[in-house]
Amino acid sequence: MTLREKHQKGKFTITVELDPPKSSSAQKVFDQAARLKGKVDAINIADSPMSKMRMSPISFILFVTTQ
């Protein structure tokens, strides 16, 4: 069931926000995302949190979804 379908049915959903890594090494955040699999309904990847340069959130989510 998609997040939209859950919301339309009035079901409780859990979402989590992850920050993209500060460097090209994303293993720490990959590990965090892996621990969340099956426990949350959606993961939001922040876009330049606190105005600091980080890995592109689009690139990061591509890596996360293909793992």
N, CA, C and O of each residue as an XYZ file, in Angstrom:
268
protein
N       0.848     -1.169      0.000
C       0.000      0.000      0.000
C       0.897      1.236      0.000
O       1.859      1.316      0.764
N       0.574      2.191     -0.859
C       1.387      3.401     -0.956
C       1.079      4.352      0.204
O       0.083      4.199      0.910
N       1.953      5.327      0.376
C       1.748      6.338      1.418
C       0.440      7.085      1.166
O      -0.313      7.343      2.106
N       0.165      7.430     -0.071
C      -1.069      8.135     -0.419
C      -2.299      7.302     -0.048
O      -3.254      7.819      0.531
N      -2.270      6.027     -0.381
C      -3.403      5.154     -0.061
C      -3.619      5.062      1.445
O      -4.758      5.076      1.911
N      -2.539      4.970      2.202
C      -2.665      4.930      3.659
C      -3.296      6.210      4.188
O      -4.162      6.162      5.061
N      -2.867      7.355      3.664
C      -3.436      8.630      4.105
C      -4.912      8.730      3.737
O      -5.720      9.208      4.532
N      -5.264      8.283      2.541
C      -6.656      8.343      2.108
C      -7.562      7.461      2.971
O      -8.736      7.777      3.163
N      -7.021      6.365      3.486
C      -7.792      5.464      4.343
C      -7.731      5.862      5.812
O      -8.322      5.199      6.664
N      -7.008      6.958      6.111
C      -6.916      7.432      7.484
C      -5.988      6.610      8.367
O      -6.085      6.667      9.593
N      -5.102      5.857      7.762
C      -4.158      5.038      8.536
C      -3.011      5.886      9.053
O      -2.621      6.872      8.429
N      -2.477      5.494     10.195
C      -1.323      6.163     10.792
C      -0.081      5.796      9.990
O       0.129      4.626      9.668
N       0.736      6.783      9.668
C       1.960      6.536      8.914
C       3.168      7.095      9.666
O       3.062      8.029     10.460
N       4.293      6.498      9.389
C       5.554      6.943     10.003
C       6.517      7.321      8.887
O       6.780      6.526      7.984
N       7.039      8.540      8.958
C       8.054      8.986      8.010
C       9.294      9.434      8.771
O       9.211      9.858      9.924
N      10.426      9.335      8.120
C      11.704      9.692      8.726
C      12.465     10.576      7.741
O      12.387     10.373      6.529
N      13.194     11.550      8.261
C      14.027     12.391      7.402
C      15.493     12.062      7.652
O      15.953     12.032      8.793
N      16.211     11.818      6.569
C      17.652     11.578      6.646
C      18.368     12.708      5.917
O      17.875     13.223      4.913
N      19.517     13.081      6.425
C      20.347     14.085      5.768
C      21.331     13.385      4.845
O      21.921     12.374      5.225
N      21.515     13.906      3.640
C      22.539     13.322      2.762
C      23.920     13.456      3.406
O      24.143     14.365      4.205
N      24.831     12.571      3.072
C      26.165     12.651      3.673
C      26.909     13.917      3.263
O      26.636     14.510      2.220
N      27.858     14.316      4.114
C      28.666     15.507      3.849
C      29.785     15.227      2.852
O      30.410     16.157      2.342
N      30.034     13.976      2.579
C      31.103     13.616      1.645
C      30.561     12.618      0.629
O      29.369     12.310      0.631
N      31.422     12.120     -0.225
C      30.982     11.136     -1.214
C      30.836      9.746     -0.604
O      30.305      8.844     -1.251
N      31.295      9.562      0.623
C      31.137      8.288      1.316
C      29.800      8.278      2.044
O      29.613      8.990      3.031
N      28.886      7.477      1.555
C      27.526      7.484      2.091
C      27.206      6.247      2.929
O      26.043      6.024      3.264
N      28.188      5.454      3.268
C      27.931      4.183      3.949
C      27.163      4.355      5.263
O      26.264      3.566      5.555
N      27.500      5.359      6.048
C      26.834      5.570      7.339
C      25.332      5.796      7.134
O      24.514      5.230      7.860
N      24.972      6.617      6.153
C      23.561      6.909      5.915
C      22.876      5.714      5.259
O      21.694      5.479      5.513
N      23.587      4.949      4.417
C      23.026      3.722      3.864
C      22.668      2.760      4.995
O      21.605      2.140      4.978
N      23.552      2.641      5.966
C      23.297      1.763      7.103
C      22.074      2.223      7.889
O      21.267      1.403      8.329
N      21.937      3.546      8.066
C      20.763      4.076      8.768
C      19.485      3.744      8.000
O      18.491      3.325      8.594
N      19.511      3.927      6.701
C      18.336      3.634      5.876
C      18.001      2.149      5.905
O      16.827      1.779      5.941
N      19.009      1.304      5.890
C      18.783     -0.143      5.919
C      18.109     -0.573      7.215
O      17.265     -1.468      7.206
N      18.475      0.057      8.332
C      17.851     -0.282      9.618
C      16.379      0.115      9.655
O      15.602     -0.452     10.423
N      15.994      1.081      8.833
C      14.610      1.563      8.812
C      13.702      0.744      7.904
O      12.479      0.845      7.996
N      14.288     -0.060      7.035
C      13.502     -0.820      6.061
C      12.477     -1.696      6.774
O      12.811     -2.457      7.682
N      11.228     -1.575      6.345
C      10.144     -2.351      6.930
C       9.573     -1.760      8.205
O       8.586     -2.274      8.732
N      10.177     -0.682      8.716
C       9.713     -0.065      9.965
C       9.038      1.282      9.744
O       8.299      1.757     10.607
N       9.290      1.905      8.580
C       8.706      3.213      8.281
C       7.982      3.146      6.939
O       8.249      2.273      6.113
N       7.068      4.076      6.744
C       6.310      4.122      5.494
C       7.013      4.926      4.414
O       6.813      4.669      3.227
N       7.831      5.895      4.804
C       8.527      6.729      3.824
C       9.769      7.343      4.451
O       9.841      7.557      5.661
N      10.741      7.618      3.596
C      11.955      8.315      4.025
C      12.081      9.576      3.181
O      12.014      9.523      1.953
N      12.262     10.699      3.844
C      12.474     11.971      3.172
C      13.969     12.284      3.230
O      14.594     12.178      4.285
N      14.533     12.670      2.091
C      15.937     13.064      2.053
C      15.977     14.586      1.998
O      15.471     15.194      1.055
N      16.579     15.193      3.007
C      16.637     16.650      3.114
C      17.481     17.239      1.980
O      18.380     16.588      1.446
N      17.168     18.477      1.632
C      17.899     19.185      0.586
C      18.727     20.296      1.218
O      18.180     21.329      1.605
N      20.023     20.099      1.327
C      20.956     21.063      1.925
C      20.536     21.525      3.321
O      20.292     22.712      3.537
N      20.452     20.582      4.274
C      20.078     20.991      5.630
C      21.070     21.997      6.205
O      22.283     21.849      6.052
N      20.549     22.999      6.853
C      21.327     24.061      7.479
C      22.233     24.769      6.468
O      23.277     25.307      6.837
N      21.837     24.769      5.213
C      22.552     25.457      4.125
C      24.006     25.016      3.991
O      24.873     25.824      3.654
N      24.273     23.754      4.251
C      25.627     23.225      4.113
C      25.684     22.286      2.916
O      24.764     21.503      2.682
N      26.761     22.372      2.171
C      26.930     21.555      0.985
C      27.046     20.087      1.372
O      27.832     19.717      2.245
N      26.255     19.267      0.710
C      26.270     17.827      0.929
C      26.081     17.129     -0.406
O      25.928     17.773     -1.444
N      26.093     15.810     -0.364
C      25.809     15.034     -1.569
C      24.413     15.405     -2.073
O      23.516     15.680     -1.276
N      24.235     15.411     -3.358
C      22.933     15.717     -3.944
C      21.881     14.743     -3.418
O      22.097     13.531     -3.451
N      20.747     15.249     -2.935
C      19.714     14.337     -2.425
C      19.161     13.426     -3.521
O      18.736     12.307     -3.233
N      19.161     13.891     -4.771
C      18.672     13.059     -5.869
C      19.624     11.890     -6.103
O      19.184     10.755     -6.287
N      20.916     12.162     -6.095
C      21.901     11.089     -6.248
C      21.835     10.116     -5.080
O      21.910      8.900     -5.253
N      21.693     10.683     -3.888
C      21.666      9.835     -2.701
C      20.471      8.899     -2.711
O      20.627      7.712     -2.422
N      19.277      9.396     -3.036
C      18.102      8.543     -3.015
C      18.185      7.476     -4.099
O      17.654      6.379     -3.929
N      18.846      7.789     -5.215
C      19.061      6.780     -6.247
C      19.903      5.629     -5.689
O      19.590      4.460     -5.911
N      20.968      5.967     -4.967
C      21.811      4.937     -4.339
C      21.025      4.131     -3.310
O      21.146      2.907     -3.263
N      20.225      4.798     -2.489
C      19.470      4.112     -1.436
C      18.442      3.157     -2.042
O      18.302      2.023     -1.583
N      17.730      3.605     -3.063
C      16.667      2.769     -3.631
C      17.189      1.611     -4.447
O      16.459      0.644     -4.664
N      18.421      1.671     -4.906
C      18.969      0.566     -5.686
C      19.759     -0.420     -4.838
O      20.210     -1.442     -5.354
N      19.936     -0.146     -3.572
C      20.662     -1.048     -2.667
C      19.783     -2.200     -2.232
O      20.224     -3.060     -1.469
